[in-house]
Amino acid sequence: MVAATAKERRTKSAGDKLWPFQLTTVPMLITRRLEFDAGHRIPDHRSQCRHLHGHRYAIEITVGGPVQDAAGRPDTGMVMDFADVKRLAKENVVDAWDHAFLAYRGDGEVVRFLAGLPDHKTVLLDRVPTAENLARIAFAILDPLYAQAYGDQLRLERIRIYETPNCWADATREDLES
């Protein structure tokens, strides 16, 4: 394929076969945001976070892959349907964590207290429930699910957990693989 000049690029449409960008080979990242409410505490924190409290968390799931351009497919022009990004994250992380208390398994006093509450929704974690650890845990849960569902067509690239609107943590494939 001969590269188009700037003038030719401006005059050609994305559907034109002479368009210089092949949509199937251009990597693209897409992100879906979901929100949930949960309680937690950071047991050894020196400030307010050592107390039982809660947040309106947000989780952003970023996946990457080629934009589909095969005619007649329901996902033409997409990396993945945002509804599918949402479905996997909601079923496997958000629904489990929403309106739950996210407790560190090693925080014996709180774990015992919560166990004494009838029908209480408690999620026991092997790590202290900081934003950083929640991002890493969510990545570890979701990565194999997206891989199983979509193979090498796309992959999970980043999980961002907002603990507040101004404070967040990112778990990225690059960070977790190094």
C-alpha positions as protocol buffer text, in pm:
chain_id: "A"
residue {
  index: 1
  type: MET
  ca { x: 0 y: 0 z: 0 }
}
residue {
  index: 2
  type: VAL
  ca { x: 137 y: 341 z: -92 }
}
residue {
  index: 3
  type: ALA
  ca { x: 113 y: 600 z: 183 }
}
residue {
  index: 4
  type: ALA
  ca { x: -146 y: 868 z: 109 }
}
residue {
  index: 5
  type: THR
  ca { x: -48 y: 1232 z: 108 }
}
residue {
  index: 6
  type: ALA
  ca { x: -193 y: 1467 z: 369 }
}
residue {
  index: 7
  type: LYS
  ca { x: -434 y: 1605 z: 107 }
}
residue {
  index: 8
  type: GLU
  ca { x: -548 y: 1254 z: 10 }
}
residue {
  index: 9
  type: ARG
  ca { x: -603 y: 1164 z: 376 }
}
residue {
  index: 10
  type: ARG
  ca { x: -827 y: 1466 z: 423 }
}
residue {
  index: 11
  type: THR
  ca { x: -1039 y: 1375 z: 120 }
}
residue {
  index: 12
  type: LYS
  ca { x: -1082 y: 1002 z: 179 }
}
residue {
  index: 13
  type: SER
  ca { x: -1339 y: 848 z: 410 }
}
residue {
  index: 14
  type: ALA
  ca { x: -1261 y: 585 z: 674 }
}
residue {
  index: 15
  type: GLY
  ca { x: -1453 y: 327 z: 470 }
}
residue {
  index: 16
  type: ASP
  ca { x: -1244 y: 388 z: 159 }
}
residue {
  index: 17
  type: LYS
  ca { x: -1003 y: 102 z: 88 }
}
residue {
  index: 18
  type: LEU
  ca { x: -730 y: 358 z: 11 }
}
residue {
  index: 19
  type: TRP
  ca { x: -751 y: 502 z: 360 }
}
residue {
  index: 20
  type: PRO
  ca { x: -399 y: 464 z: 499 }
}
residue {
  index: 21
  type: PHE
  ca { x: -501 y: 336 z: 842 }
}
residue {
  index: 22
  type: GLN
  ca { x: -602 y: -28 z: 868 }
}
residue {
  index: 23
  type: LEU
  ca { x: -860 y: -38 z: 1146 }
}
residue {
  index: 24
  type: THR
  ca { x: -794 y: -404 z: 1220 }
}
residue {
  index: 25
  type: THR
  ca { x: -428 y: -340 z: 1304 }
}
residue {
  index: 26
  type: VAL
  ca { x: -450 y: -14 z: 1497 }
}
residue {
  index: 27
  type: PRO
  ca { x: -443 y: -96 z: 1868 }
}
residue {
  index: 28
  type: MET
  ca { x: -710 y: 86 z: 2061 }
}
residue {
  index: 29
  type: LEU
  ca { x: -784 y: 115 z: 2432 }
}
residue {
  index: 30
  type: ILE
  ca { x: -1139 y: 145 z: 2561 }
}
residue {
  index: 31
  type: THR
  ca { x: -1252 y: 200 z: 2919 }
}
residue {
  index: 32
  type: ARG
  ca { x: -1577 y: 127 z: 3103 }
}
residue {
  index: 33
  type: ARG
  ca { x: -1647 y: 282 z: 3444 }
}
residue {
  index: 34
  type: LEU
  ca { x: -1870 y: 127 z: 3711 }
}
residue {
  index: 35
  type: GLU
  ca { x: -1939 y: 237 z: 4067 }
}
residue {
  index: 36
  type: PHE
  ca { x: -2004 y: 58 z: 4393 }
}
residue {
  index: 37
  type: ASP
  ca { x: -2029 y: 134 z: 4764 }
}
residue {
  index: 38
  type: ALA
  ca { x: -1821 y: -56 z: 5017 }
}
residue {
  index: 39
  type: GLY
  ca { x: -1677 y: -28 z: 5364 }
}
residue {
  index: 40
  type: HIS
  ca { x: -1323 y: -105 z: 5475 }
}
residue {
  index: 41
  type: ARG
  ca { x: -1051 y: -9 z: 5715 }
}
residue {
  index: 42
  type: ILE
  ca { x: -674 y: 2 z: 5701 }
}
residue {
  index: 43
  type: PRO
  ca { x: -586 y: -159 z: 6035 }
}
residue {
  index: 44
  type: ASP
  ca { x: -237 y: -17 z: 6088 }
}
residue {
  index: 45
  type: HIS
  ca { x: -297 y: 327 z: 5937 }
}
residue {
  index: 46
  type: ARG
  ca { x: -184 y: 621 z: 6152 }
}
residue {
  index: 47
  type: SER
  ca { x: -482 y: 840 z: 6069 }
}
residue {
  index: 48
  type: GLN
  ca { x: -858 y: 824 z: 6009 }
}
residue {
  index: 49
  type: CYS
  ca { x: -844 y: 524 z: 5775 }
}
residue {
  index: 50
  type: ARG
  ca { x: -782 y: 288 z: 6069 }
}
residue {
  index: 51
  type: HIS
  ca { x: -1151 y: 334 z: 6160 }
}
residue {
  index: 52
  type: LEU
  ca { x: -1440 y: 152 z: 5997 }
}
residue {
  index: 53
  type: HIS
  ca { x: -1564 y: 370 z: 5710 }
}
residue {
  index: 54
  type: GLY
  ca { x: -1689 y: 350 z: 5355 }
}
residue {
  index: 55
  type: HIS
  ca { x: -1649 y: 496 z: 5009 }
}
residue {
  index: 56
  type: ARG
  ca { x: -1835 y: 540 z: 4685 }
}
residue {
  index: 57
  type: TYR
  ca { x: -1574 y: 357 z: 4478 }
}
residue {
  index: 58
  type: ALA
  ca { x: -1542 y: 368 z: 4102 }
}
residue {
  index: 59
  type: ILE
  ca { x: -1364 y: 106 z: 3896 }
}
residue {
  index: 60
  type: GLU
  ca { x: -1245 y: 167 z: 3543 }
}
residue {
  index: 61
  type: ILE
  ca { x: -1170 y: -135 z: 3327 }
}
residue {
  index: 62
  type: THR
  ca { x: -946 y: -68 z: 3027 }
}
residue {
  index: 63
  type: VAL
  ca { x: -910 y: -331 z: 2756 }
}
residue {
  index: 64
  type: GLY
  ca { x: -711 y: -308 z: 2437 }
}
residue {
  index: 65
  type: GLY
  ca { x: -729 y: -470 z: 2099 }
}
residue {
  index: 66
  type: PRO
  ca { x: -790 y: -410 z: 1733 }
}
residue {
  index: 67
  type: VAL
  ca { x: -1096 y: -224 z: 1611 }
}
residue {
  index: 68
  type: GLN
  ca { x: -1316 y: -476 z: 1425 }
}
residue {
  index: 69
  type: ASP
  ca { x: -1391 y: -377 z: 1068 }
}
residue {
  index: 70
  type: ALA
  ca { x: -1550 y: -689 z: 919 }
}
residue {
  index: 71
  type: ALA
  ca { x: -1878 y: -589 z: 757 }
}
residue {
  index: 72
  type: GLY
  ca { x: -2198 y: -724 z: 904 }
}
residue {
  index: 73
  type: ARG
  ca { x: -2064 y: -797 z: 1251 }
}
residue {
  index: 74
  type: PRO
  ca { x: -2248 y: -647 z: 1550 }
}
residue {
  index: 75
  type: ASP
  ca { x: -1914 y: -518 z: 1682 }
}
residue {
  index: 76
  type: THR
  ca { x: -1797 y: -353 z: 1358 }
}
residue {
  index: 77
  type: GLY
  ca { x: -1611 y: -35 z: 1445 }
}
residue {
  index: 78
  type: MET
  ca { x: -1554 y: -146 z: 1805 }
}
residue {
  index: 79
  type: VAL
  ca { x: -1277 y: -308 z: 2005 }
}
residue {
  index: 80
  type: MET
  ca { x: -1546 y: -468 z: 2220 }
}
residue {
  index: 81
  type: ASP
  ca { x: -1901 y: -381 z: 2309 }
}
residue {
  index: 82
  type: PHE
  ca { x: -1896 y: -168 z: 2627 }
}
residue {
  index: 83
  type: ALA
  ca { x: -2184 y: -382 z: 2756 }
}
residue {
  index: 84
  type: ASP
  ca { x: -1955 y: -688 z: 2750 }
}
residue {
  index: 85
  type: VAL
  ca { x: -1680 y: -502 z: 2937 }
}
residue {
  index: 86
  type: LYS
  ca { x: -1942 y: -408 z: 3197 }
}
residue {
  index: 87
  type: ARG
  ca { x: -2097 y: -755 z: 3221 }
}
residue {
  index: 88
  type: LEU
  ca { x: -1774 y: -936 z: 3310 }
}
residue {
  index: 89
  type: ALA
  ca { x: -1665 y: -672 z: 3562 }
}
residue {
  index: 90
  type: LYS
  ca { x: -2008 y: -642 z: 3721 }
}
residue {
  index: 91
  type: GLU
  ca { x: -2064 y: -1016 z: 3757 }
}
residue {
  index: 92
  type: ASN
  ca { x: -1719 y: -1092 z: 3895 }
}
residue {
  index: 93
  type: VAL
  ca { x: -1611 y: -786 z: 4097 }
}
residue {
  index: 94
  type: VAL
  ca { x: -1871 y: -512 z: 4136 }
}
residue {
  index: 95
  type: ASP
  ca { x: -2163 y: -731 z: 4245 }
}
residue {
  index: 96
  type: ALA
  ca { x: -1940 y: -909 z: 4498 }
}
residue {
  index: 97
  type: TRP
  ca { x: -1798 y: -587 z: 4645 }
}
residue {
  index: 98
  type: ASP
  ca { x: -2103 y: -359 z: 4627 }
}
residue {
  index: 99
  type: HIS
  ca { x: -2251 y: -285 z: 4971 }
}
residue {
  index: 100
  type: ALA
  ca { x: -2000 y: -522 z: 5131 }
}
residue {
  index: 101
  type: PHE
  ca { x: -1736 y: -467 z: 5393 }
}
residue {
  index: 102
  type: LEU
  ca { x: -1397 y: -542 z: 5236 }
}
residue {
  index: 103
  type: ALA
  ca { x: -1196 y: -686 z: 5524 }
}
residue {
  index: 104
  type: TYR
  ca { x: -835 y: -792 z: 5545 }
}
residue {
  index: 105
  type: ARG
  ca { x: -827 y: -1156 z: 5656 }
}
residue {
  index: 106
  type: GLY
  ca { x: -548 y: -1071 z: 5901 }
}
residue {
  index: 107
  type: ASP
  ca { x: -759 y: -806 z: 6077 }
}
residue {
  index: 108
  type: GLY
  ca { x: -887 y: -1057 z: 6333 }
}
residue {
  index: 109
  type: GLU
  ca { x: -1082 y: -820 z: 6553 }
}
residue {
  index: 110
  type: VAL
  ca { x: -1289 y: -681 z: 6266 }
}
residue {
  index: 111
  type: VAL
  ca { x: -1328 y: -1021 z: 6097 }
}
residue {
  index: 112
  type: ARG
  ca { x: -1465 y: -1168 z: 6422 }
}
residue {
  index: 113
  type: PHE
  ca { x: -1698 y: -870 z: 6470 }
}
residue {
  index: 114
  type: LEU
  ca { x: -1836 y: -896 z: 6116 }
}
residue {
  index: 115
  type: ALA
  ca { x: -1879 y: -1273 z: 6146 }
}
residue {
  index: 116
  type: GLY
  ca { x: -2112 y: -1208 z: 6441 }
}
residue {
  index: 117
  type: LEU
  ca { x: -2348 y: -998 z: 6232 }
}
residue {
  index: 118
  type: PRO
  ca { x: -2627 y: -1210 z: 6084 }
}
residue {
  index: 119
  type: ASP
  ca { x: -2644 y: -1204 z: 5703 }
}
residue {
  index: 120
  type: HIS
  ca { x: -2371 y: -942 z: 5678 }
}
residue {
  index: 121
  type: LYS
  ca { x: -2203 y: -910 z: 5338 }
}
residue {
  index: 122
  type: THR
  ca { x: -1832 y: -939 z: 5410 }
}
residue {
  index: 123
  type: VAL
  ca { x: -1559 y: -1001 z: 5154 }
}
residue {
  index: 124
  type: LEU
  ca { x: -1240 y: -1139 z: 5308 }
}
residue {
  index: 125
  type: LEU
  ca { x: -924 y: -1036 z: 5126 }
}
residue {
  index: 126
  type: ASP
  ca { x: -570 y: -1166 z: 5155 }
}
residue {
  index: 127
  type: ARG
  ca { x: -440 y: -807 z: 5136 }
}
residue {
  index: 128
  type: VAL
  ca { x: -522 y: -490 z: 5327 }
}
residue {
  index: 129
  type: PRO
  ca { x: -805 y: -323 z: 5127 }
}
residue {
  index: 130
  type: THR
  ca { x: -619 y: -14 z: 5007 }
}
residue {
  index: 131
  type: ALA
  ca { x: -703 y: 131 z: 4667 }
}
residue {
  index: 132
  type: GLU
  ca { x: -373 y: -9 z: 4538 }
}
residue {
  index: 133
  type: ASN
  ca { x: -449 y: -361 z: 4656 }
}
residue {
  index: 134
  type: LEU
  ca { x: -811 y: -350 z: 4537 }
}
residue {
  index: 135
  type: ALA
  ca { x: -687 y: -254 z: 4190 }
}
residue {
  index: 136
  type: ARG
  ca { x: -440 y: -545 z: 4191 }
}
residue {
  index: 137
  type: ILE
  ca { x: -703 y: -790 z: 4319 }
}
residue {
  index: 138
  type: ALA
  ca { x: -960 y: -679 z: 4058 }
}
residue {
  index: 139
  type: PHE
  ca { x: -696 y: -712 z: 3783 }
}
residue {
  index: 140
  type: ALA
  ca { x: -612 y: -1066 z: 3900 }
}
residue {
  index: 141
  type: ILE
  ca { x: -981 y: -1161 z: 3900 }
}
residue {
  index: 142
  type: LEU
  ca { x: -1070 y: -1008 z: 3562 }
}
residue {
  index: 143
  type: ASP
  ca { x: -759 y: -1074 z: 3353 }
}
residue {
  index: 144
  type: PRO
  ca { x: -818 y: -1449 z: 3306 }
}
residue {
  index: 145
  type: LEU
  ca { x: -1190 y: -1391 z: 3244 }
}
residue {
  index: 146
  type: TYR
  ca { x: -1132 y: -1149 z: 2955 }
}
residue {
  index: 147
  type: ALA
  ca { x: -857 y: -1379 z: 2820 }
}
residue {
  index: 148
  type: GLN
  ca { x: -1091 y: -1681 z: 2836 }
}
residue {
  index: 149
  type: ALA
  ca { x: -1378 y: -1495 z: 2672 }
}
residue {
  index: 150
  type: TYR
  ca { x: -1180 y: -1317 z: 2399 }
}
residue {
  index: 151
  type: GLY
  ca { x: -850 y: -1503 z: 2363 }
}
residue {
  index: 152
  type: ASP
  ca { x: -577 y: -1297 z: 2205 }
}
residue {
  index: 153
  type: GLN
  ca { x: -827 y: -1062 z: 2034 }
}
residue {
  index: 154
  type: LEU
  ca { x: -806 y: -828 z: 2329 }
}
residue {
  index: 155
  type: ARG
  ca { x: -656 y: -809 z: 2674 }
}
residue {
  index: 156
  type: LEU
  ca { x: -708 y: -633 z: 3000 }
}
residue {
  index: 157
  type: GLU
  ca { x: -461 y: -345 z: 3019 }
}
residue {
  index: 158
  type: ARG
  ca { x: -552 y: -149 z: 3330 }
}
residue {
  index: 159
  type: ILE
  ca { x: -777 y: -142 z: 3633 }
}
residue {
  index: 160
  type: ARG
  ca { x: -821 y: 194 z: 3801 }
}
residue {
  index: 161
  type: ILE
  ca { x: -988 y: 209 z: 4142 }
}
residue {
  index: 162
  type: TYR
  ca { x: -1110 y: 546 z: 4267 }
}
residue {
  index: 163
  type: GLU
  ca { x: -1139 y: 554 z: 4643 }
}
residue {
  index: 164
  type: THR
  ca { x: -1253 y: 916 z: 4623 }
}
residue {
  index: 165
  type: PRO
  ca { x: -1296 y: 1146 z: 4322 }
}
residue {
  index: 166
  type: ASN
  ca { x: -943 y: 1278 z: 4383 }
}
residue {
  index: 167
  type: CYS
  ca { x: -759 y: 960 z: 4487 }
}
residue {
  index: 168
  type: TRP
  ca { x: -708 y: 649 z: 4275 }
}
residue {
  index: 169
  type: ALA
  ca { x: -471 y: 363 z: 4206 }
}
residue {
  index: 170
  type: ASP
  ca { x: -387 y: 190 z: 3879 }
}
residue {
  index: 171
  type: ALA
  ca { x: -294 y: -171 z: 3829 }
}
residue {
  index: 172
  type: THR
  ca { x: -153 y: -216 z: 3479 }
}
residue {
  index: 173
  type: ARG
  ca { x: -45 y: -521 z: 3290 }
}
residue {
  index: 174
  type: GLU
  ca { x: 303 y: -374 z: 3258 }
}
residue {
  index: 175
  type: ASP
  ca { x: 335 y: -323 z: 3635 }
}
residue {
  index: 176
  type: LEU
  ca { x: 199 y: -664 z: 3725 }
}
residue {
  index: 177
  type: GLU
  ca { x: 411 y: -854 z: 3473 }
}
residue {
  index: 178
  type: SER
  ca { x: 739 y: -694 z: 3581 }
}
